[in-house]
């Protein structure tokens, strides 16, 4: 996933021809994934209540509210960096769908 190493710690939990499941752990505020662009559609399941900051480049940064256990889906494409915007450790599970969309 990442093209530029960040300070968040990834732990691949499952990887096969259909899915890749990675836990991303951010120890402190400001830890980040590093700049990347997803090559596949993906689902993120937050393991905390709080916020992530998404840096989209060019000075554009958005804040995303996270709810523990409430997943969200994104399609491949946009280059971004994900940053812990909390004063506590947080983590999420990312599930990349390695098979192309049907049809």
MMTF fields as JSON, N, C-alpha, C and O atoms, coordinates in Angstrom:
{
  "mmtfVersion": "1.0.0",
  "mmtfProducer": "UNKNOWN",
  "numBonds": 411,
  "numAtoms": 412,
  "numGroups": 103,
  "numChains": 1,
  "numModels": 1,
  "chainsPerModel": [1],
  "groupsPerChain": [103],
  "chainIdList": ["A"],
  "bondAtomList": [4, 2, 8, 6, 12, 10, 16, 14, 20, 18, 24, 22, 28, 26, 32, 30, 36, 34, 40, 38, 44, 42, 48, 46, 52, 50, 56, 54, 60, 58, 64, 62, 68, 66, 72, 70, 76, 74, 80, 78, 84, 82, 88, 86, 92, 90, 96, 94, 100, 98, 104, 102, 108, 106, 112, 110, 116, 114, 120, 118, 124, 122, 128, 126, 132, 130, 136, 134, 140, 138, 144, 142, 148, 146, 152, 150, 156, 154, 160, 158, 164, 162, 168, 166, 172, 170, 176, 174, 180, 178, 184, 182, 188, 186, 192, 190, 196, 194, 200, 198, 204, 202, 208, 206, 212, 210, 216, 214, 220, 218, 224, 222, 228, 226, 232, 230, 236, 234, 240, 238, 244, 242, 248, 246, 252, 250, 256, 254, 260, 258, 264, 262, 268, 266, 272, 270, 276, 274, 280, 278, 284, 282, 288, 286, 292, 290, 296, 294, 300, 298, 304, 302, 308, 306, 312, 310, 316, 314, 320, 318, 324, 322, 328, 326, 332, 330, 336, 334, 340, 338, 344, 342, 348, 346, 352, 350, 356, 354, 360, 358, 364, 362, 368, 366, 372, 370, 376, 374, 380, 378, 384, 382, 388, 386, 392, 390, 396, 394, 400, 398, 404, 402, 408, 406],
  "bondOrderList": [1, 1, 1, 1, 1, 1, 1, 1, 1, 1, 1, 1, 1, 1, 1, 1, 1, 1, 1, 1, 1, 1, 1, 1, 1, 1, 1, 1, 1, 1, 1, 1, 1, 1, 1, 1, 1, 1, 1, 1, 1, 1, 1, 1, 1, 1, 1, 1, 1, 1, 1, 1, 1, 1, 1, 1, 1, 1, 1, 1, 1, 1, 1, 1, 1, 1, 1, 1, 1, 1, 1, 1, 1, 1, 1, 1, 1, 1, 1, 1, 1, 1, 1, 1, 1, 1, 1, 1, 1, 1, 1, 1, 1, 1, 1, 1, 1, 1, 1, 1, 1, 1],
  "groupList": [{"groupName": "UNK", "atomNameList": ["N", "CA", "C", "O"], "elementList": ["N", "C", "C", "O"], "formalChargeList": [0, 0, 0, 0], "bondAtomList": [1, 0, 2, 1, 3, 2], "bondOrderList": [1, 1, 2], "singleLetterCode": "X", "chemCompType": "L-PEPTIDE LINKING"}],
  "groupTypeList": [0, 0, 0, 0, 0, 0, 0, 0, 0, 0, 0, 0, 0, 0, 0, 0, 0, 0, 0, 0, 0, 0, 0, 0, 0, 0, 0, 0, 0, 0, 0, 0, 0, 0, 0, 0, 0, 0, 0, 0, 0, 0, 0, 0, 0, 0, 0, 0, 0, 0, 0, 0, 0, 0, 0, 0, 0, 0, 0, 0, 0, 0, 0, 0, 0, 0, 0, 0, 0, 0, 0, 0, 0, 0, 0, 0, 0, 0, 0, 0, 0, 0, 0, 0, 0, 0, 0, 0, 0, 0, 0, 0, 0, 0, 0, 0, 0, 0, 0, 0, 0, 0, 0],
  "groupIdList": [1, 2, 3, 4, 5, 6, 7, 8, 9, 10, 11, 12, 13, 14, 15, 16, 17, 18, 19, 20, 21, 22, 23, 24, 25, 26, 27, 28, 29, 30, 31, 32, 33, 34, 35, 36, 37, 38, 39, 40, 41, 42, 43, 44, 45, 46, 47, 48, 49, 50, 51, 52, 53, 54, 55, 56, 57, 58, 59, 60, 61, 62, 63, 64, 65, 66, 67, 68, 69, 70, 71, 72, 73, 74, 75, 76, 77, 78, 79, 80, 81, 82, 83, 84, 85, 86, 87, 88, 89, 90, 91, 92, 93, 94, 95, 96, 97, 98, 99, 100, 101, 102, 103],
  "secStructList": [7, 5, 1, 1, 7, 7, 1, 1, 3, 3, 3, 3, 3, 3, 3, 1, 1, 1, 3, 3, 3, 3, 3, 3, 3, 3, 7, 1, 6, 6, 7, 5, 7, 7, 1, 5, 7, 7, 1, 1, 7, 3, 3, 3, 3, 3, 1, 1, 1, 3, 3, 3, 3, 3, 3, 3, 3, 6, 6, 3, 3, 3, 3, 3, 3, 3, 7, 6, 6, 7, 3, 3, 3, 3, 7, 1, 7, 7, 7, 5, 3, 3, 3, 3, 7, 1, 1, 1, 7, 3, 3, 3, 3, 3, 3, 3, 3, 7, 1, 7, 7, 7, 7],
  "xCoordList": [0.809, 0.0, 0.853, 0.617, 1.83, 2.551, 3.713, 4.463, 3.831, 4.95, 6.022, 7.167, 5.656, 6.581, 6.392, 5.301, 7.433, 7.305, 6.852, 7.382, 5.874, 5.391, 5.813, 6.655, 5.225, 5.574, 4.56, 4.829, 3.392, 2.428, 2.996, 3.794, 2.576, 3.124, 2.088, 1.04, 2.383, 1.471, 1.796, 2.961, 0.748, 0.922, -0.026, -1.242, 0.536, -0.285, -0.806, -0.032, -2.131, -2.771, -3.202, -3.151, -3.626, -4.019, -3.572, -3.739, -3.009, -2.701, -2.784, -2.048, -3.697, -3.831, -4.221, -4.129, -4.655, -4.961, -6.23, -6.469, -7.055, -8.329, -8.343, -8.949, -7.672, -7.692, -6.349, -5.547, -6.134, -5.006, -5.575, -6.198, -5.357, -5.87, -4.679, -3.809, -4.655, -3.542, -4.066, -4.985, -3.474, -3.756, -2.742, -1.539, -3.235, -2.377, -2.479, -3.576, -1.337, -1.307, -0.525, 0.605, -1.153, -0.591, -0.366, -1.334, 0.879, 1.19, 0.851, 0.486, 0.972, 0.776, 0.24, 0.249, -0.221, -0.697, 0.402, 1.574, 0.003, 0.95, 1.549, 2.086, 1.469, 1.95, 1.136, -0.055, 1.795, 1.135, 1.488, 2.476, 0.655, 0.898, 1.995, 2.657, 2.196, 3.065, 2.203, 1.097, 2.719, 1.973, 1.78, 2.722, 0.566, 0.263, -0.983, -1.765, -1.135, -2.316, -2.749, -1.948, -3.986, -4.481, -4.644, -5.216, -4.141, -4.276, -5.561, -5.928, -6.24, -7.461, -8.495, -8.153, -9.773, -10.815, -10.53, -9.882, -11.028, -10.713, -11.789, -12.595, -11.771, -12.656, -11.77, -10.777, -12.125, -11.406, -12.36, -13.494, -11.891, -12.655, -11.88, -10.873, -12.337, -11.649, -11.768, -12.789, -10.707, -10.689, -10.694, -10.143, -11.313, -11.325, -12.412, -12.909, -12.768, -13.603, -12.671, -11.912, -12.716, -11.841, -11.773, -12.736, -10.618, -10.472, -9.172, -8.168, -9.224, -8.028, -7.984, -9.019, -6.796, -6.615, -6.103, -5.188, -6.7, -6.305, -5.688, -6.367, -4.394, -3.689, -3.809, -3.35, -4.431, -4.647, -3.645, -3.726, -2.705, -1.691, -2.169, -3.359, -1.25, -1.586, -2.21, -2.961, -1.914, -2.463, -3.864, -4.441, -4.419, -5.773, -5.701, -5.099, -6.325, -6.365, -7.785, -8.377, -8.333, -9.681, -9.619, -8.684, -10.628, -10.743, -11.874, -12.975, -11.6, -12.592, -12.913, -12.026, -14.184, -14.65, -14.697, -15.242, -14.13, -14.115, -14.96, -14.943, -15.689, -16.459, -15.988, -15.929, -15.656, -15.148, -16.067, -17.252, -15.518, -16.25, -17.136, -17.734, -17.247, -18.106, -17.239, -16.447, -17.391, -16.521, -16.913, -18.039, -15.95, -16.257, -15.513, -14.487, -16.037, -15.527, -14.99, -15.584, -13.873, -13.316, -12.842, -12.404, -12.943, -12.427, -10.968, -10.51, -10.26, -8.857, -8.698, -9.658, -7.487, -7.257, -6.506, -5.331, -7.126, -6.576, -5.317, -5.304, -4.265, -3.047, -3.285, -3.853, -2.85, -3.107, -2.163, -1.435, -2.192, -1.436, -2.424, -3.122, -2.49, -3.424, -2.652, -1.604, -3.185, -2.472, -3.363, -4.557, -2.765, -3.486, -3.735, -2.79, -4.999, -5.36, -5.784, -6.412, -5.451, -5.875, -4.688, -3.536, -4.985, -3.947, -3.815, -3.454, -4.112, -4.004, -3.661, -3.818, -3.189, -2.902, -4.199, -5.235, -4.143, -5.321, -4.882, -3.702, -5.859, -5.566, -6.808, -7.934, -6.566, -7.67, -7.228, -6.034, -8.206, -7.943, -8.356, -9.469, -7.433, -7.676, -7.785, -6.924, -8.851, -9.081, -9.066, -9.996, -8.014, -7.909, -8.498, -8.172, -9.374, -10.054, -9.233, -9.323, -8.441, -7.445, -8.019, -7.303, -9.28, -9.896, -10.586, -11.156, -10.541, -11.222, -12.739, -13.293, -13.402, -14.858, -15.433, -14.907, -16.517, -17.158, -17.822, -18.247, -17.894, -18.635, -17.941, -18.46],
  "yCoordList": [-1.19, 0.0, 1.254, 2.141, 1.367, 2.634, 2.769, 1.826, 3.973, 4.266, 5.07, 5.133, 5.683, 6.494, 6.095, 6.263, 5.568, 5.044, 6.122, 7.233, 5.773, 6.644, 6.089, 5.194, 6.625, 6.2, 5.231, 4.627, 5.07, 4.061, 2.678, 2.512, 1.692, 0.338, -0.594, -0.844, -1.114, -2.07, -3.502, -3.866, -4.304, -5.726, -6.493, -6.459, -7.186, -7.958, -9.184, -9.97, -9.334, -10.418, -11.562, -12.732, -11.209, -12.193, -11.648, -10.461, -12.503, -12.112, -13.343, -14.312, -13.29, -14.357, -13.738, -12.522, -14.558, -14.028, -13.183, -12.492, -13.221, -12.488, -11.25, -10.244, -11.301, -10.165, -9.981, -10.908, -8.764, -8.466, -7.689, -6.643, -8.206, -7.588, -7.11, -7.897, -5.804, -5.196, -4.378, -3.575, -4.586, -3.692, -2.559, -2.796, -1.328, -0.14, 0.434, 0.751, 0.576, 1.077, 2.387, 2.476, 3.4, 4.746, 4.993, 5.176, 5.004, 5.091, 6.45, 6.539, 7.519, 8.863, 9.809, 9.486, 10.965, 12.002, 12.321, 12.457, 12.434, 12.762, 11.566, 11.718, 10.359, 9.182, 9.04, 9.349, 8.566, 8.526, 7.277, 6.602, 6.975, 5.807, 6.053, 5.112, 7.304, 7.628, 7.807, 7.272, 8.565, 8.825, 7.538, 6.763, 7.302, 6.089, 6.281, 7.212, 5.38, 5.316, 3.85, 2.973, 3.589, 2.212, 1.692, 2.367, 0.496, -0.154, -0.976, -1.475, -1.114, -1.913, -1.176, -0.322, -1.524, -1.04, -1.617, -2.656, -0.924, -1.381, -0.977, -0.08, -1.667, -1.407, -1.141, -1.837, -0.131, 0.173, -0.018, 0.459, -0.723, -0.916, -0.267, -0.816, 0.899, 1.56, 0.737, 0.096, 0.768, 0.086, 1.122, 0.877, 2.278, 3.378, 4.376, 4.375, 5.215, 6.388, 7.587, 7.794, 8.366, 9.53, 10.042, 9.926, 10.617, 11.192, 10.763, 10.494, 10.708, 10.58, 11.815, 12.296, 12.32, 13.419, 12.82, 11.996, 13.239, 12.735, 13.888, 14.857, 13.77, 14.781, 14.383, 13.313, 15.25, 14.978, 15.703, 15.632, 16.396, 17.123, 18.507, 18.812, 19.321, 20.671, 21.513, 22.444, 21.206, 21.96, 21.538, 22.117, 20.525, 20.065, 18.933, 17.888, 19.162, 18.156, 18.107, 19.139, 16.883, 16.7, 15.869, 15.095, 16.04, 15.263, 14.264, 14.627, 12.995, 11.931, 11.39, 10.917, 11.462, 10.918, 9.402, 8.846, 8.732, 7.273, 6.797, 7.398, 5.724, 5.064, 3.619, 2.919, 3.185, 1.837, 0.795, 0.723, -0.01, -1.105, -0.727, -1.61, 0.556, 0.986, 1.128, 2.064, 0.197, 0.195, 1.253, 1.75, 1.582, 2.391, 1.827, 1.162, 2.098, 1.57, 2.707, 3.785, 2.476, 3.448, 2.707, 1.558, 3.396, 2.842, 3.256, 4.244, 2.484, 2.77, 4.164, 4.756, 4.687, 5.919, 7.049, 7.244, 7.805, 9.078, 8.881, 8.066, 9.633, 9.594, 10.383, 11.474, 9.834, 10.47, 9.941, 8.971, 10.603, 10.195, 10.244, 11.243, 9.183, 9.101, 9.374, 8.776, 10.293, 10.782, 10.645, 10.941, 10.193, 10.123, 11.544, 12.289, 11.913, 13.235, 13.225, 14.176, 12.167, 11.988, 12.079, 11.914, 12.342, 12.363, 10.996, 10.896, 9.947, 8.577, 7.64, 7.986, 6.445, 5.424, 5.004, 4.891, 4.774, 4.277, 3.287, 3.192, 2.553, 1.553, 1.326, 1.611, 0.803, 0.345, -0.873, -1.119, -1.634, -2.78, -2.391, -1.922, -2.598, -2.282, -3.605, -4.477, -3.739, -4.946, -4.55, -3.908, -4.934, -4.628, -5.785, -6.948, -5.449, -6.445, -6.657, -5.873, -7.706, -7.903, -8.427, -8.48, -8.811, -9.271, -8.095, -7.234, -8.051, -6.958, -7.025, -8.086, -5.883, -5.859, -6.723, -6.736, -7.454, -8.249, -7.328, -6.215, -7.831, -7.15, -6.018, -5.361],
  "zCoordList": [0.0, 0.0, 0.0, -0.82, 0.881, 1.037, 0.063, -0.187, -0.473, -1.359, -0.624, -1.073, 0.5, 1.288, 2.745, 3.291, 3.386, 4.745, 5.724, 5.741, 6.527, 7.581, 8.929, 9.005, 9.997, 11.352, 11.953, 12.992, 11.314, 11.77, 11.466, 10.543, 12.25, 12.112, 11.494, 12.09, 10.284, 9.664, 10.085, 10.249, 10.256, 10.559, 9.644, 9.832, 8.651, 7.728, 8.472, 9.02, 8.482, 9.222, 8.302, 8.683, 7.092, 6.074, 4.733, 4.453, 3.91, 2.537, 1.657, 1.843, 0.69, -0.288, -1.624, -1.791, -2.574, -3.902, -3.943, -4.933, -2.884, -2.884, -2.014, -2.384, -0.839, 0.096, 0.783, 0.897, 1.233, 2.109, 3.285, 3.104, 4.5, 5.718, 6.538, 6.911, 6.815, 7.539, 8.706, 8.549, 9.882, 11.009, 10.952, 10.837, 11.032, 11.101, 12.497, 12.956, 13.19, 14.562, 14.613, 14.133, 15.206, 15.338, 16.826, 17.563, 17.284, 18.713, 19.316, 20.488, 18.506, 19.067, 18.0, 16.812, 18.426, 17.501, 16.488, 16.84, 15.247, 14.191, 13.472, 12.374, 14.074, 13.353, 12.073, 12.044, 11.009, 9.712, 8.927, 9.217, 7.914, 7.067, 6.05, 5.612, 5.671, 4.542, 3.302, 3.218, 2.34, 1.103, 0.336, 0.168, -0.131, -0.888, -1.746, -1.553, -2.686, -3.545, -3.573, -3.894, -3.246, -3.234, -4.659, -5.514, -4.902, -6.199, -6.271, -7.334, -5.132, -5.047, -4.199, -3.381, -4.411, -3.511, -2.13, -2.003, -1.081, 0.268, 1.273, 1.029, 2.401, 3.531, 4.737, 4.946, 5.533, 6.765, 7.941, 7.911, 8.984, 10.206, 11.357, 11.803, 11.845, 12.959, 14.245, 14.494, 15.054, 16.351, 17.474, 18.547, 17.229, 18.197, 17.819, 16.693, 18.763, 18.506, 18.486, 19.432, 17.44, 17.351, 15.927, 15.169, 15.561, 14.227, 13.566, 14.226, 12.256, 11.432, 10.549, 10.087, 10.318, 9.387, 8.084, 8.083, 6.987, 5.68, 4.897, 4.559, 4.613, 3.832, 2.37, 1.971, 1.57, 0.151, -0.742, -1.968, -0.116, -0.878, -1.276, -1.201, -1.689, -2.123, -1.031, -1.324, 0.229, 1.347, 1.761, 2.682, 1.082, 1.429, 2.457, 2.208, 3.614, 4.679, 5.219, 5.534, 5.325, 5.85, 7.118, 7.326, 7.962, 9.191, 9.023, 8.61, 9.346, 9.229, 10.613, 11.323, 10.994, 12.275, 12.192, 11.238, 13.184, 13.249, 14.424, 15.498, 14.211, 15.271, 15.345, 14.334, 16.549, 16.772, 16.136, 16.462, 15.229, 14.615, 13.447, 12.833, 13.113, 12.009, 10.749, 10.643, 9.795, 8.624, 7.598, 7.586, 6.736, 5.562, 4.362, 4.51, 3.176, 1.919, 1.061, 1.017, 0.381, -0.551, -1.805, -1.747, -2.922, -4.167, -4.34, -3.765, -5.136, -5.421, -5.988, -6.48, -5.918, -6.644, -6.001, -6.309, -5.123, -4.66, -3.808, -2.886, -4.127, -3.317, -2.039, -2.08, -0.891, 0.392, 1.464, 1.253, 2.617, 3.799, 4.964, 5.139, 5.759, 6.886, 8.174, 8.417, 9.007, 10.192, 11.427, 11.379, 12.534, 13.809, 14.315, 14.573, 14.453, 14.946, 16.401, 16.866, 17.128, 18.52, 19.473, 19.071, 20.729, 21.766, 22.432, 23.605, 21.671, 22.187, 21.028, 19.857, 21.387, 20.387, 19.717, 20.372, 18.419, 17.712, 16.643, 16.305, 16.12, 15.097, 14.244, 14.653, 13.049, 12.215, 11.435, 11.263, 10.962, 10.107, 8.696, 8.458, 7.771, 6.361, 5.594, 5.716, 4.804, 4.012, 2.539, 2.051, 1.843, 0.42, -0.383, -0.145, -1.341, -2.175, -3.434, -4.379, -3.449, -4.489, -5.801, -6.801, -5.823, -7.053, -7.742, -7.071, -9.071, -9.768, -9.591, -9.304, -9.764, -9.701, -10.804, -11.917, -10.509, -11.565, -12.593, -12.283, -13.815, -14.877, -15.438, -16.34]
}
